[in-house]
Amino acid sequence: TLQKLGRAEEALKLLEEAVARWPDRSTLYANRSLVLLTLGEFKPALTAFQDSLDLSREIASRSPDNQDWLFALGNAWFWVGYTHWQEGNLGAAVGPMTEYFNAAERLVQLDPGNRKWQLERAYALGNLGSHRVVYEARKLDNQIGYIRLSMFLDPAAVVPAFAKDLVGRIRTARDEGRQFVAILPVGPMPQYEIAATTI
């Protein structure tokens, strides 16, 4: 609230006191980092986000399939990557953003019908694309199966790849005997015609 009121420095002081009092709460590290990021203090913010990430990883390791902890871990990875990106270091952002995607993908695997997790995966994928880390696409190509970053090297491949992915997910849902749920763009989209023809 203090940050929203333009009193970021005051908010930072209170968060520093809170971290000292409750050093095992990862959310305090994350909130402190956000204030530092607002103040343009990228390096201190990155250090604080890394502290939050380290604590989140330790907590998540106790129960890797705990969805709440996995969600927190994914967000911790996101903020480390985002801070690198804001600092202009796209290369350093790739790894954390990919870990964010991996966490979101795992959440969907654990609870396929959870729309919140499906949306989180969409956010993660969108972040990878928006950062335009094309030069890392080949390294990540074998790690990301949802929509491969290598598409950005050939825009013409995007439409058929979307169609293929959509049909594949429909088939998987059918084979597993569950309802297929997806968030899709509205309007005439070329991939829909390809998908319909394939089906």
N, C-alpha and C positions, 0 to 999 in steps of 0.2 A: 504493500500500500504506500509506504514512504517513497519507494522508487517511482510509482506512478504519479506521485505528487511532486516529483522533481527533487526529492531529497535523498538521492542515491547514496551520498556519502554518509548520511546519518543511518541509512538502512544497512550499509556495509559495516559500520561500527557495531551495530546491534547483532548482526550475523556473526561477526568475529567473536563476540562475547558468547553467542549461542554455541558456536563450534567448539570453543574452549570448554564449555560446560557439558555439552553432549557430543563428544568426538566420534560416537559410533552411529550417528544419523546421517546417512548419505544425502538426504534431501537438503540438509543445511549447507553442505559443501556445494551442492548444485545451485542453490539460491544465492549463495555468496558469489559463485562464479558468474551468474547472470547479471548481478549488479556490477561486477568488475567489467564484464563485457559491455554493459551499457555505458560505462565510464571510458571505454576505449582502451582499457588496460588488458591487452590481449595475452601477454605472457603470464601475468598473475592469474588471469581467468583460466588459461589453459592448465596451469598448475593446479588450481582449485578443482577444475573439472576432472583432471586426472586423479586427484584424491578421491573424488566422488566415485569415479569409475573403479578404482582399486577396491574401495569398500563394497561397492555393488557386486563386483566379481566375487569377492570373498563370501558375501552373503548368499549369492546365487549358487555358489559351488556346494553349499550345504544341501541343497535340494534342486538339482538342475531342471526338473520339470515343474517347479512351482511357478505358475504363470505370472503372479504378481511380481515376484522377484525377477523373473526373466524380462518382464516389461520394463521394470526399473533399470535393469542392466542395459537393455536396448537403448533406452533414452540417454543413459550415461555415455554410451558409445556415440550416439548422435551428437551430443553437445561437444565432445572432444573433436569430432570431425568438423562440426559447424564452426568451431572457433578457429581451427586451421584454415578453413575456407575463408572466413572473414579476414583472416590475417593475410590472405593471398597465397597460401601454401596448399594448392590443390592436390599436389602429390601426396602430402601427409594426410589429407582428408580422406583419401580413398579407402585406406584400411579400416578406420573407425566407421565410416559410412557403410562399408560392406558388412562389418560386424553387426551394425544396427539392422541391416536387411536380414542377416542370418537369424538374429534374435526374433524379428517379426515373422519370418518364415517358420521358425520353430513353434511360435505361438499358434500359428494357423494349423500346423501339423498336430499340435496337442488338442486343439479345439476347433475343428474345421468349420463348425457352424457359427462361430462367434464373429459377428460383424465388426466388432471393435478391432479384433485382431486382423481381419481382412483389410480394414481401412488402414491399420498401422503398416501392413505390408505394402499397401499402395503408396503410402507416404514415403516409406523407405526407398522404394523403387524410384519414385519421383525425385527424391533427393539425389540419388545416384545420377539420374539423367540430367537434372538441372545443373549439377556441378560440371557437366560436360567433360568428365575425365576420360576422354577418348583415348589418350595415349596409354592409359592403363587397361583398356578394354580387353586386349588380347590376354593379359595376365589373369583377368577376372572371368574370362569366357567360360572356363571349365568349372568355375565355382558358383555361378549364378544361373539357375535353370529356368527361372520364371520368364524373364525377357532379357536376352543377352545384350550386354552393353555393346557388343560388336556391331549391333544394328546401326549405331551412330556413324560407323564407318561407311555404311551403305544405306542411305535413307529409303531406297526403293525396297529394301528387305523388311521394313517395319510392318507394312500392311499384311503380307502373307504370314509373317511371324506371329502377329497378333491373332490372325485367324486360326493358325495352327495351334497356338496356345489355348485359345478359347474352346476349340473342338476337343482338344486333349483333356481339358478340365471337365467338359460335359461328359465325355466318355468315362473318365475316372469316377465321377460321381455316380453315373449309371451302373458301372461295374461293382461299385461298393454299396449299391442300394440306398443311396442317400440323395436328398434334394440338392440340386445345383443352385447356388446363390452367387450372383456376381454384380458388381457395380460397373456399368458400361456407359460410354458416352451416348448422348441422345442425338438423333438426327441420322441422315443417310451417311453411313460410314462404309468405305470400300471393303473393309475386312469382313463385314457382315455377309456380303454377297459371296465371298470366297468360302466363308464358314458354312453358309447355307448349301452351297454347291457340294461341299465335302460331305456334309451330313446326308 
